[in-house]
Structures are given as structure tokens and as C-alpha cells.
Amino acid sequence: MLKKIIIARNYGFCMGVKRAIKIAEETSASATERVTILNEIVHNEAVVERFRKEGLGQALNLDDVTDGTLIISAHGVAPDIIEKAEAKGLNVINATCPLVTRIYDIIRRLVANDYYVIHFGDPNHDETRGVVGHAADRITVVSSSPALDELPAWPGRNLALTTQTTSSMKEALEFRDLALKKWPDLEVFDTICNATNRLQSAVVDLAPHVDMILVVGSTTSANSKRLASIANALCGRGILIGSAVEIDERWFTGADGIRTVGISAGASTPEFLVEAVIKCLVDISGGTAEVVQQERIQ
Ligand code: SF4
């Protein structure tokens, strides 16, 4: 029987996600013409669906947007996308997170000073595509430490390292150390964002105190998937769930059933989804499970 639910001290919406949602809300409220969001405003199905229901268009390709206002998502885009959108006469509203813009600024500076950039990240993520689009011929994306061996020694090149904002801190540090062995003069920029740091640290600290951690977030959310994978590595059961309907009551029954469960949520997960998960778990316990915040763990 489930006895205890421990909520991570940091979970859910980060600054960049709150800002992008506010920009989309304000743009929608004042719009007199069609508004379209390019890519997902943030990587959460409930948030995307909410704006769709409110009448905002969604597009994955700029070619599909012919008029009106275009909102750039929190993950950003390559500069040529914004140039093309403006050339088409679209009213561009940029909701890119300032911490993603910070990476763009670092890369522009590096390239202007004749550097080549190794970017540690997922090549298929919107953020990485935007980063690469800032200097495609100067950036090499690497998604894992073993892939380092396949890169040339690049003698004579000025090299710098940047990292996707939502990368695993542990993996990024391992990658950095290996990269420094290969290129001792590598200039390293810490570009993992504070929100990612706080969410991951909370899960790391929570793991020894629970039998399972449920991470509420979409499968499209890189940082939510990362939290689930960290939880899984540390406590053996880290499960990503989109919402309360994915909770399986059998996890909590029988002699081996989960007694203490931890709750976290990705940076793009709305609070109402987390509240619904907690309520579902309390109901499964027959109303007897104690709900506590992580800070109270001794
Ligand atoms: S996870 Fe970090 S980089 Fe991404 S939107 Fe949130 S604050 Fe910005």
C-alpha cells in the first residue's frame, strides 16, 4: 500500500516556459489577425492543445504560414527563419528563452573570433537546430561521449564547447572532461540552464528516499525525459507520465508494491497536471498516503 508521496522541491514551469506562454497569451489577446506558433510553443501536449483550442495556429514549417503574426517558440530558431518570416511580411514575435538566446550570443562571439564550436546536445531537438543555424559551417553537434573518438584532432583550430540547456549535468561534465583530454585548450562554456540544474538536483536528492519517481511531462520534452532517466538510474524506477491517466494502480499493490513515491515534473509541465497526479495517488492509497515536500526529508 502506498504510504508516502514526496514532491520534489523544484518541479514544473521554468522562467523561459512561463515567459513564452505569457507572450503567446498576450499576443493572442491583442491580435486582430491570424496568429501562428512555429513549432510547439513549449514541449507539452496540454499547453499546445490549450492554444490550439483558443484558436492559435500551429505550424512546423514556415512555408505553411502565409500571413499574420508568427510566434517563435521558447526553443528558438535559426536566424534565417526569422529573416525569411519578416521577408514574407509576417509580424514576428520572438518568445525564445533568454537562456537559449545566450547560447546564440556566445556562438556569434566565438565565430567572430575564429572559433569552431562543439555543441553537446540532441541534434533533433528544436533548440539544437536553432543553435546550429547560427553558424552551421562552424558547429559540430555531438550527442554522446563515445562519439568524441570519431572527431578529428583538428590541430591549429580554436575550439569551444557549448551544451544544450537541458542536458544531463552528469553526462555534460563527463563529456567536458573527455573533451578537455582530447583538446586541452578547449574553451568551455557552461550553458546548461539554472532551471535544468535545479530540477535535476532535486531528483538526485530525492532518489535515495523513494521506491519510484514519477516525472510528469510529455515525451516531446527533453528535460522531462532527462529527469525520468536520472530517476531511473538512481532509484531503479523513474517513469515519465504525460498525465494521471497513465498511472497504473498495480504499481502500488502486492508485497512488492511501491510504498514511497517521488513526484517531479519537467520545465514545461503545467501545475494542474501535477496536482491531478498527486490526487490520483492519494485516491489509490485510499486517502491515507502522507503528502510531503522534499525539504522535510531527514
Ligand atoms: S528549460 Fe531553461 S533554457 Fe529551456 S525554456 Fe526553461 S529556462 Fe529556458
Boltz pocket constraint, residues with backbone or C-beta under 6 A from the ligand:
constraints:
  - pocket:
      binder: B
      contacts: [[A, 14], [A, 15], [A, 16], [A, 17], [A, 74], [A, 97], [A, 98], [A, 99], [A, 100], [A, 165], [A, 166], [A, 193], [A, 194], [A, 195], [A, 196], [A, 223], [A, 267]]
      max_distance: 6.0
